[in-house]
Structures are given as C-alpha cells and as structure tokens.
Amino acid sequence: MYREYSAEQLNELKSELLAQYEAYKAKNLKLDMSRGKPAPEQLNLSIEMLTHCLDGDYKSENGIDCRNYGVLDGIPEAKELMRPLLGVAEDEIIVGGNSSLQLMYDTIARAMLLGVYGGEKPWCKSNKVKFLCPAPGYDRHFAICESIGIEMITVPYLEDGPDMDMVEKLVAEDDEIKGIWCVPMYSNPTGISYSDTVVKRFANLKPKAKDFRIFWDNAYCVHHLTDTPDKILNILEECKKAGNPHMVLMFTSTSKISFPGGGLACIGASAENIKFIDSQMTYQTIGYDKLNQLRHAKFFKNFDGITAHMLKHKEIIAPKFNIVLDMLNKEIAPHGIAKWHNPNGGYFVSFTGMDGTAKRIVALCKEAGVVLTGAGATYPYGKDPHDSNIRIAPTFPTCDELQTAMEIFCVSAKLASVEKLLEK
C-alpha cells in the first residue's frame, strides 16, 4: 500500500516509475482511447447490409416505396425490429435517423420551444430550466444542457444507480427541475445497471414540475460482455403502474450494433407522448431514411437476429475488457490507490484514482502517446470535484495496442499517485 510508504520509499519508487515512463515515451506511440468506438472487426460484422441486402427490393411490407417521401415514424418492419430493445408497443415508438443523440437533442429543443405533452407552457417560459445529472455520466448529455443553457445539478451514483433519496427530494421541491439524464443499463462510464428498486423509485417520482421528464438513454441494452447479463425493469411499464405513464422518454440506437453514423435510432414513450412528438416532428422532417430502416430490417430480420449478432460483438470486445481489468488488478489493486467497476456490459471501465490525480494521469498518458477521454468529462461542466475519475474505452484498439496502452496507463496512475502522496 503506497499510503504506508515513507517519504524515502516514495521518492525511490518515483525514480523507478519515471524510468519506466520515459522508456514508454521513447517509443513515440500513437494510441487513441478517447471515445467508445467499435473496432473495424465489429463494423465488418454488418458489412453485408451495405452490399446486397436490398437486392433491388425497395418496398416495405405495407407497400411503401422506401426511396420516396413519407412515413414519419418509421416503416412497420423497422418498428418491429426496434420495439423489443425498449419494450414498447407499436404505437409507442418512433424510428428515426442514425443518431439517438440527435433525437435527445431535438426532444429537449422542442420542449424548450414548444413544451411537452400535458405541459402548460414551453420550458423556455420558465424562469430557469434545470436538469439532474447523475455523475460520473455521459459527457454528451451534459453538453446538450450546456449548449442550450440548462442548469445542471450533479447527483452522485451509488452501487445500484443514482442517489434516489437526493433525486426524490430535489424534484419534489423545485419546479424548475424539468428532467434527469439516465443511462440505466451498463451506464456510461460506470457500467452500473439500475436495480429494480431504483427503477421503481424513478417510476414513482412525484415531481413538483408537472412537465418533468426522465430521459432514459438505454444505449447499451444488448451490449453484454458475459453469459450472465444484467437485467433491468421496463421503466415505461413501471411508470404506467405508478400512474405516471407520460413521465419517461426512452431512447436507444444501433450505433454500436450496426454502424455508428449509419444505424437506426428510436424514441419510445406512451402513445400520447409519441402522438404529440409526431405532431411536432411534422414541421421538422418529411421522414427519416427508410432505405436504411429497410436494410436493417432485412439484415437482422428480428430481435433474435440482433441478439445473435451481439454475441459476435462480445467475442471481439470481451477479451479487451479482460486486458484492462487484468492489468488494473495486477498493477494497481495491490497498492490501494484506485478503484473501478467490473462491468457486465457496455463500452467503458470507470477508473477512480486518488483525489487530485485524474488530470495528471491523462496528461502523462497523452505525453507518452495514449489519448484518453479528458479528465472531468464525466461530470457536468467538465468539472470533476475530486479530479479522480477517468473513463477507459477499450473497444477500438487491437489487443496488442490495448496491452501497451494499459501498461502506460498503469505506470502513469502509479506515478501520479506517488507524486500526490509526496505532496502530503
């Protein structure tokens, strides 16, 4: 345990670590682990979709020519393909374009300008608009709020999801709080899946703002890394049981199933919410890319096809997560300087080092040729109050590259920790 070392021992260790670090720097490496990107091998799994999947047949099952205008909410077979990902009925889903992030941004922008179903006025007519942001969380969620001028309130994560005592208290007291961001399964970056208790407490919220919405970004609902995947309750069904059927808006996509930038995204909600959103989207677009929807439906055929496809993804990326976790267990765990989650799915490993070391670790890694997600990115406004959390994204590099990157990461983490202990 480094904390038990004397100053003399720490200085000696620092010299050893600096020598190791300089040796890695001398290799002039260029490794990028800054985003959760699928590897080329994963993208190749769907390549047939781009070659001969349509074979000259451009009509959906109800006779719509997918090359032409129309069909705002998605062709029937695309809805049927995507419904099981969110657990919704046919009239509770819109299949959109290639990006769930765009759907989330648009949904918030429309709420600001036009309001939400059952709301009395647009959000922008409020004195202030606030969002709860469980953290560590997804940086692009926070960027949406910051870009629109929505005030963010950080809510800490517990082992089974956000701190619901805090969530319940805040939403009950403040009608300026209009929403909360959630990544309920294999959350970004912690890998935590919400417990049944947490989901039920969300469904039973009693917000002071009648136009409060839960933004339920279920991005990793089929991205399992083990043979015993996590399971979560259906939030829409729980909201219906609690008498709050319109409180949740759910999102997911095939961005990390088929092609990032070339997949399908969808929004799921109560039938009333969907009808209301449809009425607003009418002025925004004539319709999304139906040829892409048809390609996906023909390629995957059904939800079982997606499940089988994701087993192939698991075979590619699970060994990479093992490399990360094995290195952390071997090189970091014995020294008591950090903790991390062992996720059953998703795209990230969340590393929490000693207070005041995250920026230093990221800077050391960058100088040695390994680019990580910026320190602080997993918190609203990019400000980690403890400067301790780092998001590790293992999927894109090769296994050999990842091994080297993690060696550099571990040396950097140890060096930054020793420096911090010497300061004290």
JONOR-V16727 format. One record per residue. N is the residue number from 1. RES is the residue in one letter. PHI is phi in whole degrees, 0 to 359 (NA if undefined). NEAR is the number of other ideal C-beta (glycine too) atoms within 8 Angstrom. Layout:
N_RES_PHI_NEAR / N_RES_PHI_NEAR
This chain:
1_M_NA_7 / 2_Y_300_13 / 3_R_295_7 / 4_E_267_4 / 5_Y_286_10 / 6_S_282_5 / 7_A_301_7 / 8_E_296_6 / 9_Q_295_8 / 10_L_295_13 / 11_N_295_9 / 12_E_296_8 / 13_L_296_12 / 14_K_302_12 / 15_S_297_8 / 16_E_295_8 / 17_L_293_12 / 18_L_297_9 / 19_A_295_8 / 20_Q_296_9 / 21_Y_296_14 / 22_E_296_8 / 23_A_295_8 / 24_Y_291_14 / 25_K_301_10 / 26_A_294_6 / 27_K_280_7 / 28_N_53_6 / 29_L_282_10 / 30_K_223_5 / 31_L_236_11 / 32_D_245_8 / 33_M_236_14 / 34_S_277_8 / 35_R_227_7 / 36_G_275_9 / 37_K_259_8 / 38_P_296_9 / 39_A_283_12 / 40_P_306_5 / 41_E_297_7 / 42_Q_289_12 / 43_L_296_10 / 44_N_296_7 / 45_L_297_9 / 46_S_252_12 / 47_I_297_8 / 48_E_299_8 / 49_M_299_11 / 50_L_266_7 / 51_T_260_6 / 52_H_226_5 / 53_C_291_10 / 54_L_275_10 / 55_D_50_5 / 56_G_80_4 / 57_D_258_5 / 58_Y_249_9 / 59_K_257_8 / 60_S_283_12 / 61_E_295_7 / 62_N_261_6 / 63_G_87_6 / 64_I_287_11 / 65_D_281_7 / 66_C_288_12 / 67_R_277_6 / 68_N_246_6 / 69_Y_293_4 / 70_G_110_7 / 71_V_63_9 / 72_L_292_11 / 73_D_262_9 / 74_G_112_14 / 75_I_290_16 / 76_P_304_10 / 77_E_290_11 / 78_A_289_15 / 79_K_299_13 / 80_E_296_10 / 81_L_293_14 / 82_M_270_14 / 83_R_307_14 / 84_P_295_6 / 85_L_296_12 / 86_L_251_14 / 87_G_70_9 / 88_V_234_10 / 89_A_274_7 / 90_E_298_8 / 91_D_267_7 / 92_E_242_12 / 93_I_214_17 / 94_I_237_12 / 95_V_265_14 / 96_G_254_12 / 97_G_271_9 / 98_N_267_13 / 99_S_222_11 / 100_S_291_14 / 101_L_299_8 / 102_Q_296_11 / 103_L_298_14 / 104_M_293_13 / 105_Y_300_9 / 106_D_298_9 / 107_T_296_12 / 108_I_290_14 / 109_A_299_9 / 110_R_293_10 / 111_A_297_15 / 112_M_296_11 / 113_L_276_7 / 114_L_237_7 / 115_G_89_9 / 116_V_241_10 / 117_Y_303_9 / 118_G_84_7 / 119_G_282_11 / 120_E_275_5 / 121_K_200_7 / 122_P_300_10 / 123_W_302_13 / 124_C_295_7 / 125_K_278_5 / 126_S_284_10 / 127_N_300_3 / 128_K_206_6 / 129_V_242_12 / 130_K_235_12 / 131_F_231_14 / 132_L_274_15 / 133_C_229_15 / 134_P_302_15 / 135_A_218_11 / 136_P_297_11 / 137_G_216_16 / 138_Y_275_11 / 139_D_299_10 / 140_R_286_7 / 141_H_300_13 / 142_F_294_16 / 143_A_295_8 / 144_I_301_13 / 145_C_299_14 / 146_E_296_11 / 147_S_292_6 / 148_I_266_9 / 149_G_91_6 / 150_I_275_12 / 151_E_287_10 / 152_M_254_13 / 153_I_242_11 / 154_T_284_10 / 155_V_241_14 / 156_P_287_9 / 157_Y_272_12 / 158_L_254_7 / 159_E_289_3 / 160_D_239_8 / 161_G_134_14 / 162_P_299_14 / 163_D_291_10 / 164_M_288_11 / 165_D_301_6 / 166_M_291_10 / 167_V_299_15 / 168_E_300_11 / 169_K_294_8 / 170_L_295_12 / 171_V_289_16 / 172_A_285_9 / 173_E_260_6 / 174_D_232_9 / 175_D_280_7 / 176_E_275_11 / 177_I_279_16 / 178_K_257_14 / 179_G_189_11 / 180_I_216_14 / 181_W_273_14 / 182_C_221_13 / 183_V_243_13 / 184_P_283_13 / 185_M_233_13 / 186_Y_51_15 / 187_S_302_18 / 188_N_268_14 / 189_P_252_14 / 190_T_287_11 / 191_G_80_15 / 192_I_287_12 / 193_S_251_14 / 194_Y_294_13 / 195_S_288_8 / 196_D_303_7 / 197_T_298_8 / 198_V_296_12 / 199_V_300_15 / 200_K_294_11 / 201_R_292_11 / 202_F_299_16 / 203_A_296_14 / 204_N_259_9 / 205_L_301_14 / 206_K_236_6 / 207_P_289_11 / 208_K_292_9 / 209_A_280_11 / 210_K_291_7 / 211_D_255_12 / 212_F_289_13 / 213_R_225_11 / 214_I_269_13 / 215_F_266_14 / 216_W_259_11 / 217_D_270_15 / 218_N_270_13 / 219_A_292_13 / 220_Y_243_14 / 221_C_296_9 / 222_V_237_9 / 223_H_262_13 / 224_H_269_10 / 225_L_245_11 / 226_T_229_8 / 227_D_275_3 / 228_T_236_4 / 229_P_293_8 / 230_D_293_9 / 231_K_226_4 / 232_I_230_11 / 233_L_289_8 / 234_N_282_7 / 235_I_295_15 / 236_L_295_16 / 237_E_297_9 / 238_E_292_14 / 239_C_295_15 / 240_K_297_10 / 241_K_299_7 / 242_A_274_9 / 243_G_80_5 / 244_N_238_11 / 245_P_294_9 / 246_H_259_11 / 247_M_280_11 / 248_V_247_14 / 249_L_237_12 / 250_M_253_14 / 251_F_223_16 / 252_T_199_14 / 253_S_202_14 / 254_T_258_11 / 255_S_305_14 / 256_K_253_13 / 257_I_252_12 / 258_S_252_11 / 259_F_225_11 / 260_P_299_8 / 261_G_84_7 / 262_G_220_7 / 263_G_258_14 / 264_L_241_16 / 265_A_236_17 / 266_C_211_17 / 267_I_238_15 / 268_G_239_15 / 269_A_190_13 / 270_S_300_12 / 271_A_303_8 / 272_E_293_10 / 273_N_300_12 / 274_I_298_16 / 275_K_298_9 / 276_F_294_10 / 277_I_295_14 / 278_D_305_11 / 279_S_295_7 / 280_Q_279_10 / 281_M_295_10 / 282_T_307_7 / 283_Y_271_4 / 284_Q_261_6 / 285_T_205_6 / 286_I_281_5 / 287_G_166_8 / 288_Y_274_11 / 289_D_289_7 / 290_K_287_14 / 291_L_297_10 / 292_N_292_12 / 293_Q_298_16 / 294_L_294_15 / 295_R_303_12 / 296_H_297_15 / 297_A_296_13 / 298_K_289_9 / 299_F_288_12 / 300_F_275_11 / 301_K_73_8 / 302_N_198_8 / 303_F_295_9 / 304_D_299_7 / 305_G_295_10 / 306_I_295_14 / 307_T_300_9 / 308_A_296_8 / 309_H_297_12 / 310_M_288_12 / 311_L_295_8 / 312_K_291_9 / 313_H_299_14 / 314_K_301_10 / 315_E_299_6 / 316_I_278_11 / 317_I_262_12 / 318_A_302_10 / 319_P_300_8 / 320_K_289_13 / 321_F_296_12 / 322_N_298_8 / 323_I_299_13 / 324_V_300_13 / 325_L_291_11 / 326_D_297_8 / 327_M_295_14 / 328_L_296_15 / 329_N_294_8 / 330_K_280_8 / 331_E_264_9 / 332_I_250_13 / 333_A_306_8 / 334_P_296_6 / 335_H_259_9 / 336_G_64_7 / 337_I_249_11 / 338_A_196_11 / 339_K_219_3 / 340_W_200_10 / 341_H_263_8 / 342_N_256_6 / 343_P_288_13 / 344_N_272_12 / 345_G_184_14 / 346_G_91_12 / 347_Y_231_10 / 348_F_219_14 / 349_V_241_15 / 350_S_266_15 / 351_F_253_12 / 352_T_241_9 / 353_G_268_14 / 354_M_294_11 / 355_D_306_7 / 356_G_82_9 / 357_T_242_14 / 358_A_298_14 / 359_K_299_9 / 360_R_294_12 / 361_I_297_16 / 362_V_297_13 / 363_A_294_8 / 364_L_299_12 / 365_C_299_14 / 366_K_299_10 / 367_E_296_7 / 368_A_267_12 / 369_G_100_12 / 370_V_243_12 / 371_V_267_8 / 372_L_248_15 / 373_T_302_12 / 374_G_303_8 / 375_A_298_11 / 376_G_95_11 / 377_A_297_9 / 378_T_275_14 / 379_Y_233_15 / 380_P_306_13 / 381_Y_63_7 / 382_G_69_9 / 383_K_240_7 / 384_D_282_12 / 385_P_299_6 / 386_H_252_7 / 387_D_47_11 / 388_S_227_11 / 389_N_263_15 / 390_I_227_13 / 391_R_266_15 / 392_I_261_13 / 393_A_246_14 / 394_P_274_14 / 395_T_286_12 / 396_F_283_11 / 397_P_294_13 / 398_T_290_6 / 399_C_299_9 / 400_D_295_6 / 401_E_297_9 / 402_L_294_14 / 403_Q_301_10 / 404_T_295_11 / 405_A_300_13 / 406_M_288_12 / 407_E_297_11 / 408_I_294_15 / 409_F_300_14 / 410_C_294_12 / 411_V_297_12 / 412_S_295_14 / 413_A_296_15 / 414_K_293_15 / 415_L_296_13 / 416_A_297_14 / 417_S_292_15 / 418_V_297_13 / 419_E_300_10 / 420_K_294_13 / 421_L_294_12 / 422_L_292_10 / 423_E_298_5 / 424_K_276_4
